[in-house]
Amino acid sequence: MVKESYNWYYIIILGNNTTKNKNNFNILSVTDLISIVLPVHNEFLNLRSLIEEWDSELKKISKIQHEFVIVEDGSSDGTKELIIELEKTFSIVNLSSEKKRGYSKAVLDGIKASKGNYILCTDSDNQIKVNSLIENINNLPTGEVFLFGARTPRNDPIHRKIYSKMFKILHDLLFNSNLSDPSCPFVLGQKETFKKLPDEFLLKMREGFWWGFVAVSKKKKINFNEVKIEHFKRSEGDAGYKLSQMPGIIIRNTIGLFIIKLSNF
């Protein structure tokens, strides 16, 4: 069985009180609510510091308010109990589950549960920090565009970086996204844009969700605006798939890409 360890943010920006700048990006103009939705699996060592950091920094922005929506996904390391403790201090909606949904399904469940105009999806293993959102708070994409991060530099195990470089060659040949980092888990867009992507095909890449997300977006003629973001080395917990798991992942992800490419939707 493949062991998954992940933790995601979905930042949902609620409200319609925004203005546009000359580059056709939305700018927050009055108080908005940002709901931070985190699918979480076995992140006991990271969750407390993550919430404390994001909560502290977002409170410094007078134009927005925020809440945390935690989509806990069958954790067994004390994460469930930690969330209950954190509820006493922070604004948290606790969506714990005994049954493990898996990475991709948790992402989609978070998107469907969101109520806001905008969703920001990013890893919450403390490799991507809150500043990556703050630096782009006045660059909210409008229309059929996703703001997409590029980890600069990427601080992951060498086997994952090698796999990404090799897989990107195939991905570029099939979909030509013009993204330098098409598996980066930092994606910001309007909820209406996310809703245009069919779940059936997003679930074809269960072990490479963002590769599939970019592929499906290109098929739906949705564009990307790529921005550099700082990426930190994971300090706690498992860094994801192990080297021994990579051959099977490569085969399954390759099949998934071709299914997306050859399908009509």
N, C-alpha and C positions, 0 to 999 in steps of 0.2 A: 504493500500500500504506500502510495506517495504521501509523505508528510508535508502538509502545507502550514506555513506560518506567515500570516499576513495581517495587515491592519490598514484600513483605508479611511480617507476623509472624503465626504461629499459636502461641499460648502454650497448651501442653497441661499441665494440672495433674494430675499422676499421684498415685494413692493414695486411700485412703478414710478417712484419719484427719482428718475434719473435724467440726465441730459447727455447729449452727444457732443464729442469734440470733433475737430475738423477731419480726423482720420476715421470717423464713423465708429468710434468706440464709445460705449456708455461710460459716464462719469457719475459716481454717487454724489448726489447734491443735497440730500437731507438724510434723516435717520432711516436706515434700512436694517432689516434683521438678516443675519447670516446664520443659517442652520448648518452645523458641521456634523455630517453623518459619517460614522466610522464603522464599517464592517471590521470586526476584530476576531482573530483566532489565536489564542495562546500568546498574548502580548502583555503578560503580567509585569514584566520587567521594564516595559516601555510606556505603558498607558498613562500612569500617573504623571510622569514628567512631561509627556506629550500634551496632555490636557492643561496642565499648569502653564506651560509655555505659551500655547496658543491663546488660552484665556487671558493671560496677562498682557500679551502684545495687542490683541484685538480690542481690549478695553481702552487702549490709548487712542483709538480712532473714534472721535466723537460722533462721526456721521453714521456709525453702524452699531447694532447690537448683535449678539450671537447666542446660540445654544448648541449643545452637542447631542446628536442623535446616534447612539451607539448600537450598531447591528452586530451583536455578539453571536458567534457562529460555532457553537459546540465546543468551547474551550474546556480544557481539563487541568489547567495550571494555576487556578485561583483567580483568573480574569473575571469570572462571573461575580465573585464575592467582592472583588476590588471595585467593580462598577457600582454595586450597591453602596459601598462606602463613599465613592466619589459623588454620588447623587446628593449627599448631604451638604456638599460644599458648592458644587457647580450646577449650572442649568443643564440637566441631562435627561434625555428620553431614552429609557433602557429597553432595547428590543432583543433580549437574550433568547437563544434557541437551544434546545437540547440536541436537536438533529443538525448535523453539519451539512450546510448547503453547498460548500465548495466556493472557490474564489470567484469565478465568473458569475455564478448565480447570486452571490452576495452583492456583487457590484450592481447587477440589474435590479435586485430587490431594493437597494438603496435609492436608485434613480426613481423607481416607481413610487416609493414612499415620500419622495420630496414634494414640497408644496411651493417652492419658490420659483422665481423667474430664471435664476442662474444656478448652475451646479459646478462646483470645482471638485474634481476627483484627484486625490493624491495619496501616496503611501503615508502611513503614519508610524513607521518604524524608526522615526527620528532621523532618517536620511535626507528627507526634504523638510525644510523648516518653514515656519509661518511667514518669514520675510519674503518667500517666493510669491505668496499671495499679496502681501502688502505692497510689494514693488509693482504689482500689476493691477492694483485696485482701481486705477483710472483707465485701464485698458480692457474693459469688459467687452467681449466681441458681440456684435449684433448680426442678425440674419444667420445664414447658413455657414457659420465659421466657428471653429474651435480654436481657442488659444492653447497651444501645445508646448510643453516644456522640453528642453534639451539639457540633460544632465552634464554639467561642465565643471570639472571632469567627472566621469562616472566612477564612484567608489564602491565597486562590487567585486566579488571573487573573480579571478582571471578566467575561469572556465565559462562563466556567464557572459563576460565581455567578448570572449572569442566567439561563442555561439551567436551572440547578437550581431557581430560584424559579418559573420558568414551568412546568417539567415537574412540579413538586410539586403544582400545581393539578390536573392530570390524574390524577396518582398518588393524591391525596387523594379525588378523586371516585370512583375505581375501588375503592380499598382502605381508605380512612379509617384509616390507621395511627396517627394522633394523634402522630406523630413530627415534630419540628421540622426534623430533618436526616436524612431517610431514605436518603441516599446516603453517610452517614458510615462510613468504613472502620475502625470500632472496635466490634467485636461480641464479646461474651463469653457463653458458654453451655456447658451440659453436652454432651459429645460425643453422647450418646444423643438429645438434642434436634436437633442438626445432622443426624443420620442419618435423621430423619423427613422431610427435605426431598428430593424427587426430583430427581436430576441432570438429567433430561430437560428440566425446566422452569426450573431454575436457569440452564441454558445458553441459554435464549431471550434473555437480555440480556447478550450478550457484551461490549458496550461500556458497560454500565451495571449491573454485577453486583449492587451493593447495592440498587438500586431493585427488581430482580427478586427478590432474596433476601427483602426485606420483603414483597413481593407474595405470594410462595410461602408464606412463614411465616403470613401472614394467612389464606390459603386453608386452611392446616393448623391454624388456630386456636391458633397460638403467640403469646404476648403479649410485650410489650416494656417494659422499665424504662429510661427515657432519663436519662442523666447528662451534665452539661456537662463538656467536656474542652477543654484549651487547644490551640490550633492555631497552628503557626508557619509563617512564609513559607519556601518551599523555597529553600535557598541554593545548591544544586548540582544540575546535571542539568536535563533537560527536564521541564516542568510538565505533561506529558500532551498531550491532544488540542488541536490548533490550531483557530483560529476557522474556517478554511476547511473543516474536517472536520465541523463541528457540524451543518449541515443534514442530511447523510446519517445521522449518529448519532441525531438527533432522530427521523427517520422510522423507522429500524430499531428504536429503543427503544420507540416508540409501538406499532408492530406487535407487539413482544414482550410488552408489557404487556397488550394486548387478547387475545393468545393465552393468557396465563396466566389472565386474568379469565374467559374463556369455556371453559376446559378443566375437566374433571372429574378430580380426583385426590385 
